[in-house]
Amino acid sequence: MGAAGRGEEAGRAVPADADSARTGHWPGVGDFDDLVRLLQRFIDAHEQADPEALIAVLRHDVRLAISPQVGEWNGRPDVGDALRDGMNALGQWRLLPIMANGQPGAAGYLRRPGQTAFFPFALTVLRFDHDRLVDIAAFEQPSMFSAFGLPASM
């Protein structure tokens, strides 16, 4: 998929609704470029299958919630363990940047072992405080991808 289709600008991820995101206020983050840099770190960690890179940006009191009915983890040690155990357990990831309810996030596409394409799996909404990730809310609801105008596969 081309740069425009992946929400990329100058080789880096930008939220899908970048024009309105540029003018938004990002409490605790700084400016739009800071937001893009932090979001790109989240995306890179998944696509490079590197939970330690993601753990490195977690704040000590981070929260990870995966719904429906998967679980919730609180604090860097527990969230770190959950990421180490689960981030790569299902297959390989490709992520597209999104904006959801005015917050940055990512649409996660999963390619399970034996599959040749990446299919919608989870929408994730992120909250940052300075250079730290403080909340990760993931929704395993592939049916919602079409509401964001996202592709059916990659």
ChimeraX attribute file (.defattr): number of C-alpha atoms within 10 A of each C-alpha:
attribute: neighborCount
match mode: 1-to-1
recipient: residues
	/A:1	6
	/A:2	7
	/A:3	12
	/A:4	10
	/A:5	11
	/A:6	19
	/A:7	18
	/A:8	17
	/A:9	13
	/A:10	7
	/A:11	8
	/A:12	16
	/A:13	25
	/A:14	28
	/A:15	27
	/A:16	24
	/A:17	15
	/A:18	19
	/A:19	10
	/A:20	11
	/A:21	18
	/A:22	16
	/A:23	10
	/A:24	13
	/A:25	12
	/A:26	20
	/A:27	11
	/A:28	13
	/A:29	18
	/A:30	13
	/A:31	14
	/A:32	18
	/A:33	12
	/A:34	14
	/A:35	22
	/A:36	20
	/A:37	15
	/A:38	22
	/A:39	24
	/A:40	20
	/A:41	17
	/A:42	23
	/A:43	24
	/A:44	19
	/A:45	17
	/A:46	20
	/A:47	16
	/A:48	13
	/A:49	17
	/A:50	16
	/A:51	21
	/A:52	12
	/A:53	15
	/A:54	20
	/A:55	21
	/A:56	13
	/A:57	18
	/A:58	23
	/A:59	18
	/A:60	14
	/A:61	14
	/A:62	23
	/A:63	20
	/A:64	21
	/A:65	18
	/A:66	17
	/A:67	13
	/A:68	10
	/A:69	9
	/A:70	10
	/A:71	10
	/A:72	15
	/A:73	17
	/A:74	16
	/A:75	15
	/A:76	20
	/A:77	15
	/A:78	16
	/A:79	22
	/A:80	21
	/A:81	14
	/A:82	16
	/A:83	18
	/A:84	17
	/A:85	11
	/A:86	12
	/A:87	17
	/A:88	17
	/A:89	10
	/A:90	11
	/A:91	16
	/A:92	18
	/A:93	24
	/A:94	19
	/A:95	25
	/A:96	22
	/A:97	28
	/A:98	26
	/A:99	21
	/A:100	17
	/A:101	8
	/A:102	14
	/A:103	16
	/A:104	24
	/A:105	26
	/A:106	25
	/A:107	26
	/A:108	26
	/A:109	26
	/A:110	22
	/A:111	19
	/A:112	15
	/A:113	9
	/A:114	7
	/A:115	10
	/A:116	9
	/A:117	11
	/A:118	19
	/A:119	19
	/A:120	25
	/A:121	20
	/A:122	23
	/A:123	25
	/A:124	24
	/A:125	21
	/A:126	20
	/A:127	22
	/A:128	23
	/A:129	15
	/A:130	16
	/A:131	16
	/A:132	19
	/A:133	24
	/A:134	21
	/A:135	20
	/A:136	21
	/A:137	18
	/A:138	22
	/A:139	20
	/A:140	18
	/A:141	13
	/A:142	16
	/A:143	11
	/A:144	16
	/A:145	18
	/A:146	11
	/A:147	7
	/A:148	13
	/A:149	9
	/A:150	17
	/A:151	14
	/A:152	13
	/A:153	11
	/A:154	15
